[in-house]
Amino acid sequence: MRVEPVSAYPPATSRTLAEWMDADLAALHGADSRSRLREVADARAMRRGMWASFLALGSSSVVVGLVLLAVGMPPSAYVPSMIVGGIVAVVSGVFLARVRGWIPKPGTSHTTRGAGSLGGGLIAAASIFGALNVFLIPGIVSSVDPVPLLVLDAGFALLLVSVFVIPAAVIGRGRQTLRREAARDQRLVAALERDRVTWVPLVAVPMFGPL
């Protein structure tokens, strides 16, 4: 028989998984309080955000290349980047799909220096895009053929969305995403249930829930 370690906090087995993941229970605790479920959700979101960013970068490279091809630009300058981008997108899609069944080991620390919400990502991307266009717009206005510069500007926009907006949006909704996926993915529920009955409290993460 497994004996729960002595702790000032409720043991993981004191509630069912569904009770730990309940949104009302989460509302009673501050968003910054640490728990195993939040550790799982945040780690999954950061990994998913990384692969989603790479997927968007690869796809953007292909899209920009197709636009350049459509406007008649010489293909030798961008076809290699299209090929590399396509490979990156496919590989990223495979690893992104694998995150669905992944549960990080207890005590695994995941941090990000980027924006942690959709709003933060939009502000960062818009600020950089605005600064770039201070120098780019005069060239577009004065150019005899502004199409290449417009495509370049659109490419910058896609780059910024891929790097700042998409991962920030994924990370910002990591806990809601775990709750939603657990409601419909029985394999994920089984993995979380195994984690619940075997998890041992840590100093940094003293409670299993809430989410």
N, C-alpha and C positions, 0 to 999 in steps of 0.2 A: 504493500500500500504506500502511495506517495504521500509524504507529509509536507504541508506548506511551510516555508520558512517564516520565522517570527517577523512581523512587520506591523508598523502603525497604520498601514493602509489596507483596504479590503483585498483579500487574495483574489487571484484571477478566477478561481473556481466559485467565488461567492455569487457571481452572476453568470447567466448564459451569455453566449456570444452575441445574440440579438439584443440583449439588454445592455451590454457594454457598448454596442454600436448605435444605440438609440440617439437620435438627434436631440431629444429633450435632455438627456443626461449630459451630453456635450455642452449644452447651453448653460448648465449649472457651473461649469468650470471655465476658467479663462482660456482663451485661445493659445496662450503660451505655456500652459501647464503640460508637463511631459507625461506621456503614457506609451505603452508598447504599441497600441493600435495607431497612435499618431506617428510613432517612429516608422511603422510599416508604411503608412499612407504617404508620409513625406518622402521616404526613400524611394518608393515606387514612382511617385510623381516626378522626382528629380531625374531618375533614370529615364522615365518615359519622356520627359521634357527634352532631355539631351538627344534621344533618338528621333523625336519629332522634329527637332531643330535641324538635324542632319538630313532627314527626309525632305524637309522643306528646302534646304539649301540645294540638294541634288536636283529636286524637281524644278526649282527656280532656274538653275543652270540650263536645264533642257528647254524650258519655256523661253528664256531669253534667246537661246540659240535658234529656236524655231522662228521667233520674231525677226531676228537678224537675217535668217534665210529668206523669210517672206519679203523683206524690204530690199533684198538683192545684195547684201554684204558678202564679201568673199568668204567662203566657208572655211578656208584653212585657218582662220584666226580663232574660230570658236567651236568647230566640230570636236576637237580633242576634249574641250571642257564639257561639251554635251555628253560625250561618252563617259567621261569620269563622273559627271553628275548623275547620269543614269545608273551607273554601278553603285554609287553612294546611296542613291534613293532606294534601290532594291535591297541592298544589305541593311540599311537602316530600317526599312519596313519589316524585314525578318526579325531583327532584334527588338523592334518596337512591339511586335506581336508576342514575343516571348516574355515581356514584362508582365503580361496578364497573370501568369501563374507563379510569378516570383515573389518569395517572401524573404526579406533580408534577415541576416542573423541578428540576434539580440545584441545591443550595444554598438551596432554599426552606425557610425556618424556620417551624415551627409549634409554638406553645407553648400550654399551658393552665394556668389558675390553679385549676382544679377538681380533683376526685379523679381519680386515674389508674388506679383498679382498682375492681372491683365492691365489695370490702369497704370501701374508702374512701368510695364513694358511699353505701352503706347506712348507714355510721356518720354521715355528714353529714346525710342525710335523716332518720334516726331521731332525731338530736339536736334538729334544728329542730322536728320533729313533736312530740316530747316537750315541748319548751318551749312550743309553741303550745297544747298540750292542758292545760297547767297552768292556763291562763286559760279554756279552752273547756269543759272537763269540768264545772266547777261550774255553768255556764249550762245545759248539757245535762241535768244531774241535776235542777236546780230548775225547768226549763221545763215548762209544761203540755203543750206540743206540741214535743217535742225533735227531730222529724223534720227540719225545716229546718237545725238546727244539726248534726245527724248528716250530712246531705248536704254541708254546708259543710266539715265535718271530713274527709269522704271526698274532697272536691274538693282540700283542702290536701294530702292524702296523694298523690293522683294528680299534683298539681303538683310535689311534691318528688321523686317517682319520675321524672317526666319531665325535671326539671332536673338532678338529681344522680345517680340510680342508672343510668338508661339510658345516658347518654353515658360515664359512668365504666366501665361494663361493656364498651361497644364499644371504648373506647380501650385498656382493659387487655388485650384479646385481639386487638389490631390485628395483631401479627406472626403469631400462629397463624392468623388469618383470611386473611392474604395467602398463607400457605403452603397452606392448604386450598383457596382459590379458584384458585391457580395449578395445583393438581393436576387441576382439572376444567374450567378455562376456557382454551381454546387462544388466544383473542384476547388475554387478559391475558398469557399466556406469550409470545406474539409481541411484545407491547409491551415486556415486561421484557427479552427477548432483544435487541431493538433498542437498548434502554438499555445493556445490558451491553457491546455492541461499540462504542458511541459515547461512553460515559461517561469523563470525565477526572477524576482524583483532585483533591480540594480539600484545603486545609489543615485545615478542620474535619471533613471526611469523607474520610479517606485510603484507605479500602478499599471495594470494591463489596459484599462480603459480610463476615460471614455475616448471615443473617436471625435 
